[in-house]
Amino acid sequence: MDDPSPSYLVVASLMNLTTEWFYILNGVIMLVLLMMSALVSGSEVAFFSMSQDDIAKTKISNVKNELLIIELLKRPKKLLATILILNNFINVAIVTLSTFLTWEIVGTKETEGLLVVTLTAVITFLIVFYGEIVPKVYANQNNVTFAKRMAPFLALAEKFFSPLSWLLMSISKIIERRVEQKGFNISVDELHQALEITSTPETTDEEKGILKGIVNFGTLSVRQVMKSRMDITAFDIEDDYHTLMDRINKNGFSRIPVYKDTIDKIEGVLYVKDLLPYTDKEDDFKWQELLRPGFFVPESKKIDSLLKDFQEKRVHMAIVVDEYGGTSGLITLEDVIEEIVGEISDEFDENEDIAYNKLDDNTFIFEGKTSLNDFSKIIGEDPSYFDDVKGDSESIGGLLLELNNKLPRAGEKINFNKFVFTAVSVDQKRIKRVRVFTKND
């Protein structure tokens, strides 16, 4: 038999080399697809596990990718549809490519049954463990970082798959409508009306108030309930021990924020009970060493979430910060509970906590700093009544500034629906007192 010609050997070598590179290339593609599956699966957890605190911090960021996160979360259904479409396409591609490669390598019908079982088990393990479990565990612990890195890719994918995601969302809306027709969708206003209708003559005003407080509880933010920074009692960290004890005796609070230079720089919280073993110390006693760390929350946090934080962290007071990190106000566990059960008074509370005078059934005098939430309770109006016009303000004075677009003069009247607001006392910076007249319906 003749030896193979040199040209045949060259062609055979090239074919073997090409086959090797073919397998290497497809193997690399498989690894890339598995990595993409992991990233996309992790994105679902990263974006939708972000807390309200994470979102609030991201909103005030100047980083482009973090702002892109907020843009994507504005369309949560479209984002979820895009992630699911991507994930399915990638997983289907992994299964298809792995099947093709396996048949190319094995290619015998005798092993067909064993091949299918083995292939299914291996690919399922790779997709579930490396493409789902591992990335989702990591993304849950590092959600903001993960979302920030994936935001540009998902924004691009959202545009590319927009027609398909629109089709999926349209189908889901049809299903949702059918489910809603069989279920119940009751608003807060409807619940209030139901409480009024179903209340019996034996139902006391206190019981009605508690039920309404429970209904409203999940809708209120920290900003609506907190004491403003003007009403905060705080101590300077530079005060000597004698000055500190004198101020403690006068104010009667058990927990007091301590600041350095300005109230925007809270260094910690002083618990008065921690001073009891040191009442006989001299003026040079380093009481600052007794400070406990402060608990800081954003204005936008809901009070039902804050109540859970109070329970978990075993604290009774939180410092409220604005979007720039400055001190906006203070909220206590008592403030949160009062939204359900009403005002809780002790021997240290003054009757003027909510400063107002009732002149007759339709006329009141309020301090300008009175919160809209407290104002609504006193006049018997729903807290959401002023939502469309109050802007970012949470006090009566702020509401009048929003309605009037400027600081009103003393005696100037401002009309809003059934209310007539009259600025009774005004200084150069704020509205100090307001007369409120309610027109009869």
C-alpha positions in Angstrom: 0.0 0.0 0.0 1.3 3.4 -1.0 2.3 5.9 1.7 0.0 9.0 2.1 1.0 11.9 0.0 2.5 15.0 1.7 -0.5 17.1 0.6 -2.9 14.6 2.2 -1.0 14.8 5.5 -1.1 18.6 5.4 -4.9 18.6 4.8 -5.4 16.0 7.6 -3.3 18.1 10.1 -5.2 21.2 9.2 -8.5 19.4 9.7 -7.4 18.1 13.1 -6.2 21.6 14.1 -9.4 23.2 12.9 -11.4 20.6 15.0 -9.4 21.3 18.1 -9.9 25.1 17.7 -13.6 24.5 17.0 -14.0 22.7 20.4 -11.9 25.3 22.2 -14.0 28.1 20.7 -17.2 26.5 21.6 -16.0 25.8 25.1 -15.1 29.4 25.6 -18.5 30.4 24.3 -20.1 28.0 26.8 -18.1 29.6 29.7 -19.1 33.2 28.5 -22.8 32.2 28.3 -22.7 30.6 31.8 -21.1 33.8 33.2 -23.7 36.0 31.5 -26.4 33.7 32.9 -24.9 34.3 36.4 -24.7 38.1 35.9 -28.3 38.4 34.6 -29.7 36.1 37.4 -27.9 38.1 40.0 -29.2 41.4 38.6 -32.8 40.3 39.4 -32.0 40.0 43.1 -29.7 43.0 43.1 -32.2 45.4 41.7 -35.3 44.2 43.5 -33.7 43.6 46.9 -32.6 47.3 47.3 -34.2 48.8 50.4 -35.8 52.2 50.5 -32.6 53.5 52.3 -30.4 52.2 49.4 -32.7 53.8 46.8 -32.7 57.1 48.7 -28.9 57.2 48.9 -28.7 56.3 45.2 -31.0 59.1 44.2 -28.7 61.8 45.5 -25.6 60.2 44.0 -23.7 61.9 41.2 -22.4 58.6 39.8 -23.8 58.0 36.3 -24.4 54.2 36.8 -26.2 54.8 40.1 -28.5 57.3 38.5 -29.1 54.7 35.8 -30.3 52.3 38.5 -33.0 54.7 39.5 -34.1 55.1 35.8 -34.4 51.4 35.4 -36.4 51.0 38.7 -38.9 53.6 37.5 -40.1 50.8 35.1 -39.9 47.7 37.4 -42.1 45.5 35.2 -40.2 46.3 32.0 -36.9 45.7 33.8 -38.1 42.4 35.2 -39.3 41.3 31.7 -36.0 42.3 30.2 -34.0 40.2 32.8 -36.3 37.2 32.3 -36.0 37.4 28.5 -32.2 37.6 28.7 -31.9 34.8 31.2 -34.1 32.5 29.1 -32.3 33.2 25.8 -28.9 32.6 27.5 -30.0 29.3 29.2 -31.5 28.0 26.0 -28.3 28.9 24.1 -26.3 27.0 26.8 -28.5 23.9 26.4 -28.5 24.0 22.6 -24.7 24.5 22.3 -23.9 21.8 24.9 -26.2 19.3 23.1 -24.5 20.0 19.8 -21.0 19.7 21.2 -21.9 16.4 23.0 -23.3 14.9 19.8 -20.2 16.1 17.9 -17.9 14.4 20.4 -19.8 11.2 21.1 -22.0 10.8 18.0 -23.2 7.2 18.6 -26.8 6.1 18.8 -25.9 3.2 21.2 -25.2 5.8 24.0 -28.3 8.0 23.3 -30.2 7.3 26.5 -27.2 7.6 28.8 -26.1 10.7 26.9 -29.4 12.5 27.4 -29.5 11.7 31.2 -25.8 12.7 31.7 -26.2 15.9 29.7 -29.4 16.9 31.4 -27.8 16.4 34.9 -24.6 18.3 34.1 -26.2 21.3 32.4 -28.9 21.5 35.1 -26.3 21.5 37.8 -24.2 24.2 36.1 -27.2 26.5 35.4 -28.8 26.1 38.8 -25.6 26.3 40.9 -23.3 28.6 39.0 -26.0 30.5 37.0 -28.6 31.0 39.8 -27.7 30.2 43.4 -24.1 31.5 43.6 -24.8 34.9 41.8 -28.1 35.5 43.7 -26.5 34.9 47.1 -23.6 37.3 46.2 -26.0 39.9 44.7 -28.2 39.8 47.8 -25.2 40.8 50.0 -23.8 43.4 47.5 -27.0 44.6 45.8 -26.0 48.2 45.1 -22.5 47.3 43.8 -23.9 44.5 41.6 -26.8 46.7 40.3 -24.4 49.6 39.5 -22.1 47.3 37.4 -25.0 45.7 35.5 -27.1 48.9 34.9 -25.5 50.0 31.6 -25.8 46.5 30.1 -29.5 46.1 31.2 -30.3 49.6 29.9 -29.0 48.6 26.5 -30.8 45.2 26.7 -34.1 47.0 27.7 -34.0 49.0 24.5 -33.1 46.0 22.3 -35.8 43.7 23.8 -38.4 46.5 24.1 -40.9 45.0 21.6 -40.8 41.6 23.2 -41.0 42.9 26.8 -44.0 45.1 25.7 -45.8 42.0 24.5 -45.1 40.1 27.7 -46.2 43.1 29.9 -49.4 43.4 27.8 -50.3 39.8 28.4 -49.5 40.1 32.1 -51.8 43.1 32.4 -54.7 41.2 30.9 -54.1 38.4 33.4 -53.9 41.0 36.3 -57.2 42.5 35.2 -58.9 39.2 35.3 -57.4 38.4 38.8 -58.4 41.8 40.1 -62.0 41.3 39.0 -62.2 38.3 41.2 -60.3 39.8 44.1 -60.5 43.0 46.2 -58.6 46.3 45.7 -59.5 48.7 48.5 -57.9 52.1 48.9 -57.1 53.9 52.2 -60.0 56.3 51.6 -62.4 53.4 51.0 -61.2 51.8 54.2 -61.9 55.1 56.1 -65.4 55.2 54.6 -66.0 51.5 55.6 -65.0 52.3 59.1 -67.5 55.2 59.3 -70.3 53.1 57.8 -69.8 49.9 59.9 -69.1 51.7 63.2 -71.9 51.1 65.7 -73.2 53.7 68.2 -71.2 51.8 70.9 -67.9 52.4 69.0 -66.0 55.2 70.8 -64.0 58.0 69.1 -60.9 56.4 70.6 -61.6 53.1 69.0 -62.3 54.8 65.6 -59.1 56.7 66.0 -57.0 53.6 66.6 -58.5 51.8 63.6 -57.9 54.8 61.4 -54.3 55.0 62.7 -53.7 51.4 61.8 -55.1 52.0 58.3 -52.8 55.1 57.8 -49.8 53.6 59.5 -48.1 52.1 56.4 -48.6 55.3 54.3 -46.8 57.7 56.6 -43.2 58.7 56.2 -40.7 59.7 58.9 -40.8 63.3 57.5 -44.5 63.5 58.3 -44.2 62.4 61.9 -40.8 63.7 63.1 -40.0 66.7 65.3 -38.3 69.3 63.2 -34.8 70.4 63.9 -36.1 73.7 65.4 -37.8 71.6 68.2 -34.8 69.3 69.0 -33.2 69.6 72.4 -29.5 68.8 71.9 -26.3 69.3 73.9 -22.9 70.7 72.8 -20.1 68.1 73.2 -17.9 70.9 74.6 -20.2 71.5 77.6 -18.7 70.8 81.0 -20.3 68.4 83.4 -21.9 71.1 85.6 -23.6 72.7 82.6 -24.7 69.4 81.3 -26.4 68.3 84.5 -28.1 71.7 84.8 -29.6 71.4 81.3 -30.6 67.8 82.0 -32.5 68.8 85.1 -34.4 71.5 83.2 -35.5 69.6 80.1 -36.5 66.2 81.5 -35.6 64.0 78.5 -34.0 60.6 79.0 -32.1 60.5 75.7 -30.5 63.6 74.2 -28.5 64.0 70.9 -25.0 65.5 71.3 -23.5 67.6 68.5 -20.2 69.1 67.6 -20.1 72.7 66.3 -23.6 72.5 64.7 -26.6 70.3 65.1 -25.9 68.9 61.6 -22.9 67.1 63.1 -24.5 64.7 65.7 -21.7 62.8 67.5 -23.9 60.4 69.4 -26.8 60.1 71.9 -26.5 60.6 75.7 -28.7 58.3 77.8 -29.3 60.0 81.1 -29.4 56.7 83.0 -25.8 56.2 82.1 -24.9 59.2 84.2 -26.5 57.9 87.4 -23.3 56.3 88.8 -21.4 59.6 88.2 -23.7 62.2 89.8 -21.0 63.2 92.3 -18.3 63.9 89.7 -16.6 67.2 89.3 -16.9 69.6 86.3 -13.9 68.1 84.5 -15.6 64.6 84.3 -15.4 63.3 80.7 -19.1 62.6 80.2 -18.5 62.4 76.4 -17.1 58.9 76.8 -20.6 57.7 77.7 -22.1 58.6 74.4 -23.8 55.9 72.4 -23.9 55.7 68.6 -26.8 57.6 66.9 -29.3 55.8 64.7 -29.8 57.8 61.5 -32.7 57.4 59.0 -33.7 59.3 55.8 -36.8 61.4 55.7 -38.5 59.2 53.1 -38.4 56.0 55.3 -41.9 54.7 56.2 -42.7 54.5 59.9 -43.8 50.9 59.7 -40.3 50.0 58.5 -38.8 52.3 61.2 -40.8 50.5 63.9 -39.2 47.2 62.8 -35.8 48.8 62.9 -36.5 50.1 66.5 -37.4 46.5 67.5 -34.4 44.9 65.9 -31.8 47.4 67.0 -33.5 47.9 70.5 -33.3 51.7 70.2 -36.1 54.3 70.9 -34.9 57.3 69.0 -33.6 58.1 65.5 -31.9 61.1 64.0 -33.6 62.1 60.7 -31.2 63.3 58.0 -32.0 65.1 54.7 -30.6 64.3 51.2 -27.5 66.3 52.0 -26.7 64.5 55.3 -27.8 67.4 57.5 -30.0 66.9 60.5 -33.7 67.4 59.5 -35.4 66.3 62.7 -35.8 63.6 65.3 -38.3 60.8 65.8 -38.9 58.5 68.7 -40.7 55.2 69.3 -43.3 57.2 71.2 -44.0 59.3 68.1 -44.5 56.2 66.0 -46.8 54.5 68.4 -48.8 57.7 68.8 -49.8 57.4 65.1 -51.9 54.4 66.1 -53.1 55.0 69.7 -53.1 58.8 69.7 -51.2 61.2 72.0 -49.3 59.7 74.9 -48.8 62.1 77.7 -46.5 61.7 80.7 -45.6 64.0 83.6 -43.0 65.8 81.5 -45.2 66.6 78.5 -46.7 70.0 78.2 -50.2 70.6 77.0 -48.9 72.9 74.3 -47.1 70.0 72.5 -49.4 70.7 69.5 -49.9 74.5 70.1 -53.4 75.6 68.9 -56.5 77.3 70.1 -60.0 76.4 69.1 -62.0 79.7 68.8 -65.3 77.9 67.6 -66.3 74.8 65.7 -64.9 76.2 62.4 -62.0 78.5 63.5 -58.6 77.5 64.9 -55.3 79.3 65.6 -52.2 77.2 64.9 -48.5 77.6 65.2 -46.9 77.8 61.7 -44.5 74.9 62.6 -47.4 72.5 63.3 -47.1 69.5 61.1 -49.8 68.8 58.5 -50.2 65.4 60.0 -51.1 66.8 63.4 -53.2 69.6 61.9 -55.2 67.0 59.9 -55.9 65.0 63.1 -57.1 68.1 65.0 -59.5 69.3 62.3 -60.7 65.8 61.4 -59.4 65.8 57.8 -57.6 62.9 56.0 -53.8 63.5 56.0 -53.7 63.0 52.2 -56.0 65.9 51.6 -53.1 68.3 51.0 -50.8 65.9 49.1 -51.4 67.5 45.7 -50.4 71.1 46.8 -48.0 70.7 49.8 -44.9 70.0 47.7 -42.1 69.0 50.0 -43.5 70.9 53.0 -44.8 69.1 56.1 -46.0 72.1 58.2 -48.9 74.6 57.9 -46.4 77.4 57.3 -44.8 75.4 54.5 -48.2 74.7 53.0 -49.1 78.4 52.8 -45.7 79.1 51.2 -46.5 76.5 48.5 -50.0 77.9 48.0 -49.0 81.5 47.9 -45.6 81.1 46.2 -44.1 83.7 48.5 -44.1 84.7 52.2 -47.5 86.3 53.0 -48.0 89.5 54.8 -49.6 89.5 58.3 -53.4 89.5 57.8 -53.2 88.2 54.2 -55.7 85.5 53.4 -55.1 82.4 51.3 -58.0 80.2 50.1 -57.7 76.5 49.4 -61.0 74.5 48.8 -63.0 74.7 51.9 -60.2 76.3 54.0 -59.4 80.0 54.5 -55.9 80.5 56.0 -54.9 83.8 57.5 -51.3 84.6 58.3 -51.7 86.1 61.9 -48.0 86.5 62.7 -45.1 86.6 60.2 -41.4 87.5 60.6 -38.8 88.0 57.9 -38.2 84.2 57.4 -41.3 82.2 58.4 -44.9 82.1 59.2 -45.3 82.0 63.0 -49.1 81.8 63.5 -52.0 80.9 61.3 -55.8 81.3 61.7 -57.7 78.5 59.9 -61.4 78.9 59.0 -63.3 75.9 57.6 -66.3 76.7 55.4 -69.4 74.6 55.8 -69.9 72.2 53.0 
